[in-house]
Amino acid sequence: MPGLRERPTRAGRPPPRSESTYRAMPAGPSIPSASSGGHAPRRSLVTGGAGFIGSHLVEVLLARGDEVTVIDDLSTGRRSNLPGMGHGVDGLRFIEADLRQALGALGPGERFDEVYHLAAAVGVRLVVDEPIRCIETNVEGTAALLRFALDHGPRAGAGAATLIASSSEVYGKSEKSPFAEEDDVVYGPTTRSRWSYAASKAIDEYLALAYHAKHALPAVVVRFFNTVGPRQVGSYGMVLPNFVASAIEGKPLKVYGDGRQTRCFCDVRDVAEALPRLLAEPRCRGRVFNLGSDRSISIRALAELVLEVLGKDAAIEHLAYEQAYSSGFEDLRKREPDLRRIRDAIGFAPRRNLEQTIRDLAAQMAGERAASPGAPGGGVKRGTHP
């Protein structure tokens, strides 16, 4: 593909994938594999596959025997997130490019059984600072991806099973709790760029559901609720990596507002293991699913838990929202998912508790600090949190 930086891993017959690559990945629920019984390996495409959630999903797909193509422009993802740094791993092809450019360059012979669309502009800080980039990336990228999935399924006339990543932000500032998939959504005025991300992800959902209704594309929409864990960085407003980085560095943990706003945090490894199961279940197609934990914790209590789990004695400071964002910034007091639909569909239940996630995230950050002593927080950029 001219102009694209492609990292095919089968060329030259590299050594087969080492089991040590996956030794830290706990065994999850079994997922049917197309490669069993002598069939050809399942071909999967993951957009945003070098990102936080995407890279964990790539590990799950490779472990079950898929041939995986990753498209990522590395604007927020990192090549180091991928097994073998994106090359040298049998079954993994990495294309570093803008999503729309990459999809346009893939020829008609490129066919996929499954497509996972995780490429997006995410994070409160990015949404507030760069709303144009956020809206265009999310809406235009998803529209291009859905057209591609419809024409590049496993055989002519059959679209690829497609999972569209959405967000709990879609619910807006509704005061209902917990949020269920069929609830109304409530946004603030268009003069507040804060709500542009929520609106753009809602458009993504409308597009995916319309492709399912009009073209029978086997599409599933997943709304993530505060996914956390190893490889997450705090650059764009993610609260847990900011707290952990501050604790490691012995700096104050900064809590915005009164700290009594509550969230539910789910380990990225539990999330990644659930995605192929949702896509494999025919009953899930044409539907929207919340995905996360329903264990609620206040942001102040989260800061205290990080210090307790890591055995640190740093201070906790409270800052007004106006010091981090523009005047009039609106935040949700409570964000909790109703998980009944996903439990009924695939029996989903998080297996890792928040304490273990904090320890694993801290260990990963400490390892990066040791490898790059000059980088604060082990190369984790500092940012703000919702």
C-alpha positions in Angstrom: 0.0 0.0 0.0 1.9 3.1 -1.2 2.3 5.8 1.4 1.4 3.6 4.3 3.8 2.3 6.9 2.9 -1.4 7.0 4.5 -3.9 9.3 3.6 -7.4 7.9 4.8 -10.1 10.2 4.5 -13.1 8.0 7.0 -11.9 5.4 10.3 -13.7 5.8 8.7 -16.3 8.0 9.5 -14.8 11.4 9.7 -17.2 14.4 6.4 -18.4 15.6 4.6 -16.5 18.4 6.2 -17.2 21.7 4.0 -18.3 24.5 6.0 -16.0 26.8 4.4 -13.1 25.0 1.1 -14.0 26.7 2.3 -15.3 30.0 0.9 -12.3 31.9 -2.5 -12.7 30.3 -4.8 -14.7 32.6 -7.0 -17.3 31.0 -10.4 -16.0 30.2 -13.7 -17.5 29.2 -13.4 -19.8 26.1 -14.1 -18.2 22.7 -14.9 -20.3 19.7 -12.0 -20.3 17.2 -12.4 -20.4 13.5 -8.9 -22.1 13.3 -10.1 -25.2 15.2 -10.9 -28.4 13.2 -8.6 -27.6 10.4 -10.4 -24.4 9.2 -8.5 -21.3 8.0 -7.7 -18.8 10.8 -10.2 -16.2 11.5 -9.2 -12.8 10.0 -9.8 -9.8 12.3 -9.3 -6.1 11.8 -8.7 -3.8 14.8 -8.7 -0.1 14.3 -6.9 1.8 17.1 -5.3 -1.6 18.0 -2.1 0.1 19.4 -4.2 2.0 21.9 -5.0 1.1 25.5 -8.1 -1.1 25.0 -7.2 -2.1 21.4 -3.8 -3.6 22.3 -5.4 -5.8 25.0 -8.0 -7.0 22.5 -5.2 -7.8 20.0 -3.6 -10.1 22.5 -6.9 -11.9 23.1 -7.4 -12.3 19.3 -3.9 -13.6 18.7 -4.1 -16.0 21.6 -7.2 -17.6 20.1 -5.4 -18.1 16.7 -6.6 -15.1 14.6 -4.7 -13.4 11.9 -4.9 -9.8 13.1 -4.5 -6.6 11.1 -4.1 -3.4 13.2 -4.6 0.1 11.9 -3.4 2.9 14.1 -1.9 6.3 13.4 -0.2 6.3 16.8 -1.7 9.8 17.7 -2.7 8.4 21.1 -1.7 4.7 20.7 1.9 3.4 21.2 3.8 0.8 19.1 5.2 -0.6 22.4 1.6 -1.6 23.4 1.6 -4.3 20.6 3.2 -7.7 21.0 6.7 -7.7 19.5 6.4 -3.9 19.2 4.1 -4.4 16.2 6.4 -6.7 14.3 8.0 -10.1 14.6 4.8 -11.8 15.9 3.3 -14.4 13.7 -0.3 -13.5 12.7 0.0 -9.8 13.4 0.1 -7.1 10.7 0.5 -3.5 11.7 -0.4 -0.6 9.5 0.6 2.9 10.8 -1.7 5.3 9.0 -4.7 7.5 9.2 -7.7 5.2 9.3 -9.5 6.6 6.3 -6.3 6.5 4.2 -5.6 2.9 5.2 -9.1 1.7 4.5 -9.0 3.3 1.1 -5.7 1.6 0.3 -6.7 -1.9 1.2 -7.7 -3.7 -1.9 -11.0 -5.6 -2.7 -9.2 -8.9 -1.9 -8.8 -7.9 1.7 -11.5 -9.7 3.5 -12.2 -10.0 7.3 -14.4 -12.2 9.4 -14.6 -9.6 12.2 -13.9 -5.9 12.5 -13.4 -4.1 15.9 -13.5 -0.3 15.6 -11.8 1.2 18.6 -10.1 4.2 16.8 -11.4 7.4 18.3 -10.5 10.8 19.8 -11.1 10.2 23.5 -10.6 12.0 26.8 -12.2 15.0 28.4 -9.0 17.2 27.9 -8.8 16.4 24.2 -12.5 17.0 23.7 -12.3 20.4 25.4 -9.1 21.5 23.7 -9.6 20.0 20.2 -13.4 19.6 19.5 -13.0 19.7 15.6 -10.5 16.8 15.7 -12.7 14.9 18.1 -15.9 15.3 16.0 -14.3 14.6 12.6 -12.2 11.6 13.8 -15.2 10.0 15.5 -17.9 10.5 12.9 -16.0 10.4 9.6 -13.8 7.5 10.7 -16.8 5.4 11.8 -18.7 6.2 8.6 -15.7 5.0 6.5 -15.2 1.9 8.6 -18.8 0.8 8.3 -18.7 1.2 4.5 -15.5 -0.9 4.5 -16.9 -3.6 6.7 -20.0 -4.0 4.5 -17.8 -4.5 1.4 -15.0 -6.5 2.9 -16.7 -9.3 4.8 -15.6 -13.0 4.6 -17.3 -13.5 1.2 -19.0 -11.4 -1.4 -22.4 -10.1 -0.3 -21.6 -10.7 3.4 -20.5 -7.9 5.6 -18.0 -8.5 8.4 -19.2 -8.9 11.9 -18.5 -5.4 13.3 -18.1 -4.0 16.8 -18.4 -0.3 17.3 -16.9 1.1 20.4 -19.0 3.8 22.1 -19.0 5.4 25.5 -21.0 6.0 28.6 -20.7 9.7 27.7 -23.5 9.1 25.2 -25.9 9.3 28.2 -24.9 12.9 28.6 -26.0 14.6 31.9 -29.1 12.5 32.6 -29.7 12.2 36.3 -31.1 8.7 36.0 -29.0 5.9 37.6 -28.0 3.3 36.7 -27.9 4.0 33.0 -29.7 1.4 30.9 -29.3 1.1 27.1 -32.8 2.2 26.2 -32.7 5.3 28.4 -33.2 8.8 27.0 -30.0 10.9 26.6 -29.6 14.5 27.8 -26.9 16.9 26.5 -26.0 20.4 27.3 -26.0 23.3 24.7 -23.9 23.2 21.6 -22.0 26.2 22.8 -20.3 23.9 25.3 -17.7 21.7 23.5 -17.8 19.4 26.5 -20.8 17.6 24.9 -19.3 17.2 21.4 -17.7 13.9 22.2 -21.0 12.5 23.5 -22.9 13.7 20.4 -20.2 12.3 18.0 -20.4 8.8 19.6 -24.2 8.9 19.5 -23.9 9.6 15.7 -21.6 6.6 15.5 -24.2 4.4 17.2 -27.0 5.7 14.9 -24.8 4.9 11.9 -24.0 1.3 13.1 -27.6 0.5 13.9 -28.7 2.0 10.5 -26.2 -0.2 8.6 -27.6 -3.2 10.5 -31.2 -2.3 9.7 -30.7 -1.3 6.1 -27.8 -3.6 4.9 -28.0 -6.4 7.5 -24.4 -5.6 8.6 -23.9 -7.8 11.8 -23.0 -4.8 14.0 -22.8 -4.6 17.8 -22.4 -1.3 19.7 -20.6 -1.3 23.1 -20.6 1.6 25.5 -17.5 1.5 27.7 -17.8 2.7 31.3 -14.5 3.9 32.8 -12.1 1.2 31.5 -8.8 1.2 33.4 -5.6 -0.8 33.8 -2.1 -1.4 32.4 -1.1 0.7 29.4 -3.5 3.5 30.2 -2.0 7.0 30.3 -3.4 10.1 31.9 -2.6 12.5 29.0 -6.2 13.2 28.1 -8.0 13.2 31.4 -8.0 9.6 32.6 -8.2 9.7 36.4 -6.6 6.5 37.6 -3.3 6.6 35.7 -2.9 10.2 36.9 -3.5 9.2 40.5 -1.1 6.2 40.3 1.6 8.3 38.6 1.3 11.0 41.3 1.5 8.4 44.0 4.6 6.8 42.5 6.3 10.2 42.2 5.3 11.3 45.7 3.3 14.2 44.4 -0.2 15.3 45.5 -3.2 13.5 44.0 -5.4 16.2 42.5 -9.2 15.7 42.9 -11.5 18.1 41.1 -14.5 19.5 42.8 -15.6 18.0 46.1 -14.5 14.5 45.1 -17.9 13.0 45.8 -18.7 12.3 42.2 -18.9 8.6 41.6 -17.7 6.3 38.9 -17.5 2.5 38.2 -14.1 1.3 37.0 -13.6 -2.0 35.1 -10.3 -3.7 34.3 -9.3 -3.5 30.6 -8.5 -7.2 30.5 -12.1 -8.1 31.5 -13.3 -5.7 28.8 -11.1 -7.1 26.1 -12.1 -10.7 26.8 -15.8 -9.7 26.5 -15.6 -8.1 23.1 -15.1 -11.2 20.9 -17.8 -12.9 22.9 -20.3 -10.2 22.1 -19.5 -10.3 18.4 -19.7 -14.1 18.3 -23.3 -14.1 19.8 -25.9 -13.6 17.0 -28.4 -12.3 19.5 -26.2 -9.3 20.2 -26.2 -8.0 16.6 -28.2 -4.8 16.0 -28.1 -4.0 19.8 -26.3 -1.7 22.2 -24.5 -3.0 25.3 -23.1 -1.3 28.4 -19.8 -2.8 29.4 -18.1 -2.1 32.7 -18.3 -2.7 36.4 -21.2 -1.7 38.6 -19.0 -1.3 41.7 -19.3 2.4 42.4 -16.6 4.5 44.1 -16.2 8.3 44.7 -13.2 10.0 43.1 -12.0 11.1 46.6 -12.3 7.4 47.8 -10.4 6.3 44.6 -7.5 8.6 45.5 -7.4 7.2 49.0 -7.6 3.6 47.7 -4.6 4.2 45.4 -2.5 5.5 48.3 -3.6 2.6 50.5 -3.0 -0.1 47.9 0.4 1.3 47.0 1.5 2.1 50.5 2.1 5.7 49.7 1.6 8.8 51.9 1.1 11.6 49.3 -1.3 14.4 49.9 -4.7 14.7 48.3 -5.6 18.2 46.9 -9.0 19.5 45.8 -9.1 21.8 42.8 -12.1 23.6 41.3 -13.1 22.5 37.8 -12.5 26.0 36.6 -8.8 25.6 37.3 -8.6 22.6 34.8 -11.3 23.4 32.3 -13.2 26.4 31.0 -15.7 28.2 33.2 -19.0 26.5 33.4 -17.6 23.0 32.8 -20.3 20.4 33.6 -19.6 17.0 35.2 -21.8 14.1 36.1 -22.2 13.4 39.8 -22.9 9.7 39.2 -22.2 7.3 36.4 -23.1 3.7 36.9 -24.1 1.1 34.2 -27.1 -1.2 34.3 -25.4 -4.5 33.3 -28.5 -6.7 33.0 -28.4 -6.8 29.2 -24.8 -7.9 28.9 -25.2 -10.4 31.7 -28.2 -12.0 29.9 -26.4 -12.0 26.6 -22.9 -13.5 27.5 -22.9 -14.0 31.3 -20.5 -11.1 31.7 -19.1 -10.4 35.2 -15.8 -8.6 35.9 -13.2 -11.0 37.3 -10.5 -8.5 38.5 -11.1 -6.1 41.4 -10.0 -2.5 41.5 -7.2 -3.2 44.0 -5.6 -5.6 41.6 -5.9 -3.2 38.7 -4.2 -0.5 40.7 -1.3 -2.8 41.6 -0.9 -4.0 38.0 -1.0 -0.4 36.6 1.5 0.7 39.1 3.8 -2.2 38.3 3.7 -1.4 34.6 4.4 2.3 35.3 7.3 1.4 37.6 8.7 -0.8 34.9 8.6 2.0 32.4 10.2 4.4 34.8 13.1 1.9 35.3 13.5 1.6 31.6 13.4 5.4 31.0 14.5 7.0 34.2 14.3 10.5 32.8 10.6 10.3 32.0 8.2 11.3 34.8 5.8 8.6 35.6 7.6 6.2 33.3 6.8 8.2 30.2 3.2 8.7 31.3 2.1 12.2 30.3 0.5 14.1 33.0 -3.0 15.4 32.5 -6.3 16.1 34.2 -9.3 13.9 35.0 -13.1 14.2 34.8 
